Amino acid sequence: MLDHIDITVKDLNRSKAFYRPLLSALGINGFSSDVNGVKFYDKKDYIWIGQGNPKRFHFAFSTQDKKTS
């Protein structure tokens, strides 16, 4: 199960305008922001988008227990 995703982007405002309606259509309607980036979330998962020099994507998964992973 997906736990969270961290994305670094060059243009935070442009990315926010792109991802907000897209993620809302997928049922991820929670939204918050601060000077470091924006967070889109539902009841248990989130996607963080921060301003910076894009180098990599960070995907994290969770399992029910260690045996499952």
DSSP file (Angstrom, degrees, kcal/mol; ACC not computed):
  #  RESIDUE AA STRUCTURE BP1 BP2  ACC     N-H-->O    O-->H-N    N-H-->O    O-->H-N    TCO  KAPPA ALPHA  PHI   PSI    X-CA   Y-CA   Z-CA
    1    1 A M              0   0    0      0, 0.0    61,-3.3     0, 0.0     2,-0.2   0.000 360.0 360.0 360.0 137.6    0.0    0.0    0.0
    2    2 A L  E     +A   61   0A   0     59,-0.2    59,-0.3     1,-0.2     3,-0.1  -0.488 360.0 177.1 -69.2 134.6    1.2    3.5   -0.9
    3    3 A D  E     -     0   0A   0     57,-3.2    43,-1.2     1,-0.4     2,-0.3   0.812  58.7 -28.4-104.0 -53.8    2.1    5.5    2.2
    4    4 A H  E     -Ab  60  46A   0     56,-1.4    56,-2.8    41,-0.2    -1,-0.4  -0.990  44.7-144.8-160.4 164.4    3.5    8.8    0.7
    5    5 A I  E     -Ab  59  47A   0     41,-1.7    43,-3.1    -2,-0.3     2,-0.5  -0.999   9.5-160.6-133.1 134.3    5.2   10.4   -2.2
    6    6 A D  E     -Ab  58  48A   0     52,-2.7    52,-2.3    -2,-0.4     2,-0.4  -0.978  13.1-178.7-116.0 128.2    7.7   13.3   -2.1
    7    7 A I  E     -Ab  57  49A   0     41,-2.9    43,-2.8    -2,-0.5     2,-0.5  -0.988  15.3-153.4-128.0 134.3    8.4   15.3   -5.3
    8    8 A T  E     - b   0  50A   0     48,-0.7     2,-0.3    -2,-0.4    43,-0.2  -0.918  21.4-177.0-105.4 133.3   10.8   18.2   -5.8
    9    9 A V  E     - b   0  51A   0     41,-2.9    43,-2.4    -2,-0.5     3,-0.2  -0.892  33.5-135.1-129.8 156.7    9.8   20.6   -8.6
   10   10 A K  S    S+     0   0    0     -2,-0.3     2,-0.6     1,-0.2    -1,-0.1   0.885 101.0  37.4 -74.3 -41.1   11.4   23.7  -10.2
   11   11 A D     >  -     0   0    0      1,-0.2     4,-2.3    40,-0.1    -1,-0.2  -0.866  64.8-177.8-120.8  96.5    8.1   25.8  -10.2
   12   12 A L  H  > S+     0   0    0     -2,-0.6     4,-2.7    -3,-0.2     5,-0.2   0.898  82.8  50.4 -63.0 -44.0    6.0   25.2   -7.2
   13   13 A N  H  > S+     0   0    0      1,-0.2     4,-2.1     2,-0.2    -1,-0.2   0.910 112.4  46.9 -63.8 -41.9    3.1   27.4   -8.2
   14   14 A R  H  > S+     0   0    0      2,-0.2     4,-1.6     1,-0.2    -1,-0.2   0.914 114.1  47.9 -65.1 -42.3    2.8   25.8  -11.7
   15   15 A S  H  X S+     0   0    0     -4,-2.3     4,-3.2     2,-0.2     5,-0.3   0.890 109.6  52.8 -66.0 -39.8    3.0   22.3  -10.2
   16   16 A K  H  X S+     0   0    0     -4,-2.7     4,-2.2     1,-0.2    -1,-0.2   0.920 108.9  50.1 -61.0 -43.8    0.4   23.2   -7.6
   17   17 A A  H  < S+     0   0    0     -4,-2.1    -1,-0.2    -5,-0.2    -2,-0.2   0.826 116.0  43.5 -64.4 -31.8   -2.0   24.4  -10.3
   18   18 A F  H  X S+     0   0    0     -4,-1.6     4,-1.1    -5,-0.1    -2,-0.2   0.937 118.7  39.5 -77.5 -49.9   -1.4   21.1  -12.2
   19   19 A Y  H  X S+     0   0    0     -4,-3.2     4,-3.2     1,-0.2     5,-0.4   0.815 102.1  68.7 -76.1 -31.3   -1.6   18.6   -9.4
   20   20 A R  H  X S+     0   0    0     -4,-2.2     4,-1.9    -5,-0.3    -1,-0.2   0.942 107.8  35.0 -59.1 -52.7   -4.5   20.1   -7.4
   21   21 A P  H  > S+     0   0    0      0, 0.0     4,-1.8     0, 0.0    -1,-0.2   0.876 118.9  53.4 -69.1 -34.0   -7.3   19.4   -9.9
   22   22 A L  H  X S+     0   0    0     -4,-1.1     4,-0.7     2,-0.2    -2,-0.2   0.952 113.2  40.9 -62.8 -50.0   -5.7   16.1  -11.0
   23   23 A L  H  <>S+     0   0    0     -4,-3.2     5,-2.8     1,-0.2     3,-0.5   0.838 110.5  58.4 -70.4 -32.4   -5.5   14.7   -7.5
   24   24 A S  H ><5S+     0   0    0     -4,-1.9     3,-1.7    -5,-0.4    -1,-0.2   0.899 101.8  55.2 -61.7 -39.9   -8.9   16.0   -6.6
   25   25 A A  H 3<5S+     0   0    0     -4,-1.8    -1,-0.2     1,-0.3    -2,-0.2   0.762 106.3  52.8 -63.5 -24.2  -10.3   14.0   -9.5
   26   26 A L  T 3<5S-     0   0    0     -4,-0.7    -1,-0.3    -3,-0.5    -2,-0.2   0.354 127.3-100.4 -91.7   4.8   -8.7   11.0   -7.8
   27   27 A G  T < 5S+     0   0    0     -3,-1.7     2,-1.0     1,-0.2    -3,-0.2   0.563  85.6 126.9  89.9   8.9  -10.3   11.7   -4.5
   28   28 A I      < +     0   0    0     -5,-2.8    -1,-0.2     1,-0.2    14,-0.2  -0.802  22.5 151.0 -99.8  93.1   -7.3   13.3   -2.8
   29   29 A N        +     0   0    0     -2,-1.0    -1,-0.2    12,-0.2    13,-0.2   0.593  29.7 104.9-105.1 -14.8   -9.0   16.6   -1.7
   30   30 A G  E     +C   41   0A   0     11,-2.2    11,-1.6    -3,-0.2     2,-0.3  -0.437  47.2 178.1 -68.9 143.9   -7.0   17.6    1.4
   31   31 A F  E     +C   40   0A   0      9,-0.2     2,-0.3    -2,-0.1     9,-0.2  -0.986  13.2 158.6-151.2 134.8   -4.6   20.5    0.8
   32   32 A S  E     -C   39   0A   0      7,-2.0     7,-3.1    -2,-0.3     2,-0.3  -0.977  12.4-172.4-148.2 158.7   -2.2   22.5    2.8
   33   33 A S  E     +C   38   0A   0     -2,-0.3     2,-0.2     5,-0.2     5,-0.2  -0.987  10.0 170.5-149.8 158.1    0.8   24.6    2.0
   34   34 A D  E >   -C   37   0A   0      3,-2.4     3,-0.7    -2,-0.3    -2,-0.0  -0.806  59.1 -72.6-147.9-169.4    3.7   26.5    3.6
   35   35 A V  T 3  S+     0   0    0     -2,-0.2    16,-0.1     1,-0.2     3,-0.1   0.721 127.9  53.0 -66.4 -19.8    6.8   28.2    2.4
   36   36 A N  T 3  S-     0   0    0      1,-0.2    15,-1.1    14,-0.1     2,-0.3   0.686 120.4 -67.4 -90.4 -20.1    8.5   24.9    1.8
   37   37 A G  E <   -CD  34  50A   0     -3,-0.7    -3,-2.4    13,-0.2     2,-0.3  -0.995  52.1 -70.3 163.5-165.5    5.8   23.3   -0.4
   38   38 A V  E     -CD  33  49A   0     11,-2.7    11,-2.8    -2,-0.3     2,-0.4  -0.916  27.6-151.8-126.2 151.9    2.3   21.8   -0.7
   39   39 A K  E     -CD  32  48A   0     -7,-3.1    -7,-2.0    -2,-0.3     2,-0.4  -0.991   5.5-168.9-127.6 125.6    0.8   18.7    0.7
   40   40 A F  E     +CD  31  47A   0      7,-2.7     7,-3.0    -2,-0.4     2,-0.3  -0.936  25.2 163.4-108.6 135.2   -2.2   16.9   -0.9
   41   41 A Y  E     -CD  30  46A   0    -11,-1.6   -11,-2.2    -2,-0.4     5,-0.2  -0.985  30.6-164.6-152.5 158.0   -3.7   14.2    1.2
   42   42 A D        -     0   0    0      3,-2.1   -14,-0.1    -2,-0.3   -15,-0.0  -0.381  65.9 -57.4-119.4-153.7   -6.6   11.9    1.9
   43   43 A K  S    S-     0   0    0     -2,-0.2     3,-0.1     1,-0.2   -15,-0.0   0.781 128.3  -2.1 -65.3 -28.0   -7.4   10.0    5.2
   44   44 A K  S    S+     0   0    0      1,-0.1     2,-0.3     0, 0.0    -1,-0.2   0.531 118.5  64.2-141.7  -8.7   -4.1    8.1    5.3
   45   45 A D        -     0   0    0    -41,-0.0    -3,-2.1     2,-0.0     2,-0.3  -0.826  54.9-172.0-117.6 156.9   -1.8    8.9    2.3
   46   46 A Y  E     -bD   4  41A   0    -43,-1.2   -41,-1.7    -2,-0.3     2,-0.4  -0.993  19.5-148.9-148.3 159.3   -0.2   12.1    1.1
   47   47 A I  E     -bD   5  40A   0     -7,-3.0    -7,-2.7    -2,-0.3     2,-0.5  -0.993  17.7-161.1-125.7 120.9    1.8   13.6   -1.7
   48   48 A W  E     -bD   6  39A   0    -43,-3.1   -41,-2.9    -2,-0.4     2,-0.5  -0.890   4.6-170.3-104.9 130.5    4.3   16.3   -0.8
   49   49 A I  E     -bD   7  38A   0    -11,-2.8   -11,-2.7    -2,-0.5     2,-0.3  -0.978  11.2-177.4-122.9 118.5    5.6   18.7   -3.5
   50   50 A G  E     -bD   8  37A   0    -43,-2.8   -41,-2.9    -2,-0.5     2,-0.3  -0.845  28.5-110.6-118.9 153.1    8.5   21.0   -2.6
   51   51 A Q  E     +b    9   0A   0    -15,-1.1     2,-0.3    -2,-0.3   -41,-0.2  -0.576  67.7  84.5 -76.9 137.1   10.3   23.7   -4.4
   52   52 A G  S    S-     0   0    0    -43,-2.4   -40,-0.0    -2,-0.3   -44,-0.0  -0.993  83.9 -38.0 166.1-162.8   13.9   22.9   -5.4
   53   53 A N        -     0   0    0     -2,-0.3     2,-0.1   -43,-0.0   -43,-0.1  -0.829  63.4-125.0 -92.6 106.4   16.2   21.3   -7.9
   54   54 A P        +     0   0    0      0, 0.0     3,-0.1     0, 0.0   -45,-0.1  -0.299  52.3 144.1 -57.8 123.3   14.4   18.2   -9.1
   55   55 A K        -     0   0    0      1,-0.5     2,-0.3    -2,-0.1   -46,-0.0   0.594  61.5 -10.1-126.3 -35.9   16.7   15.2   -8.6
   56   56 A R        -     0   0    0    -48,-0.0   -48,-0.7     2,-0.0    -1,-0.5  -0.974  55.3-116.1-159.7 166.2   14.5   12.3   -7.7
   57   57 A F  E     -A    7   0A   0     -2,-0.3     2,-0.5   -50,-0.1   -50,-0.2  -0.877  23.3-149.4-107.7 148.3   11.1   11.0   -6.6
   58   58 A H  E     +A    6   0A   0    -52,-2.3   -52,-2.7    -2,-0.4     2,-0.4  -0.965  16.2 179.7-121.8 114.2   10.6    9.4   -3.3
   59   59 A F  E     -A    5   0A   0     -2,-0.5     2,-0.4   -54,-0.2   -54,-0.2  -0.946   5.7-168.8-111.9 133.2    7.8    6.8   -3.0
   60   60 A A  E     -A    4   0A   0    -56,-2.8   -57,-3.2    -2,-0.4   -56,-1.4  -0.976   0.7-164.9-124.6 138.9    7.2    5.0    0.3
   61   61 A F  E     -A    2   0A   0     -2,-0.4     2,-0.3   -59,-0.3   -59,-0.2  -0.864   3.5-154.8-119.1 153.1    5.0    2.0    0.9
   62   62 A S        -     0   0    0    -61,-3.3     2,-0.3    -2,-0.3     3,-0.0  -0.920   5.6-165.2-125.6 154.9    3.6    0.5    4.0
   63   63 A T        -     0   0    0     -2,-0.3     3,-0.1     1,-0.1     4,-0.0  -0.847  34.8-111.2-130.4 167.9    2.5   -3.0    4.9
   64   64 A Q  S    S-     0   0    0     -2,-0.3     2,-0.3     1,-0.2    -1,-0.1   0.849  96.3 -11.1 -69.8 -33.2    0.4   -4.5    7.7
   65   65 A D  S >> S-     0   0    0      1,-0.1     4,-0.9    -3,-0.0     3,-0.6  -0.953  75.7 -94.1-156.9 172.3    3.5   -6.2    9.3
   66   66 A K  T 34 S+     0   0    0     -2,-0.3     3,-0.3     1,-0.2    -1,-0.1   0.825 118.6  61.0 -64.5 -32.0    7.2   -7.0    8.6
   67   67 A K  T 34 S+     0   0    0      1,-0.2    -1,-0.2     2,-0.2     0, 0.0   0.852 102.0  53.1 -63.7 -34.7    6.3  -10.4    7.2
   68   68 A T  T <4        0   0    0     -3,-0.6    -1,-0.2     1,-0.2    -2,-0.2   0.815 360.0 360.0 -69.2 -31.8    4.2   -8.9    4.5
   69   69 A S     <        0   0    0     -4,-0.9    -1,-0.2    -3,-0.3    -2,-0.2   0.467 360.0 360.0 -79.6 360.0    7.0   -6.6    3.3
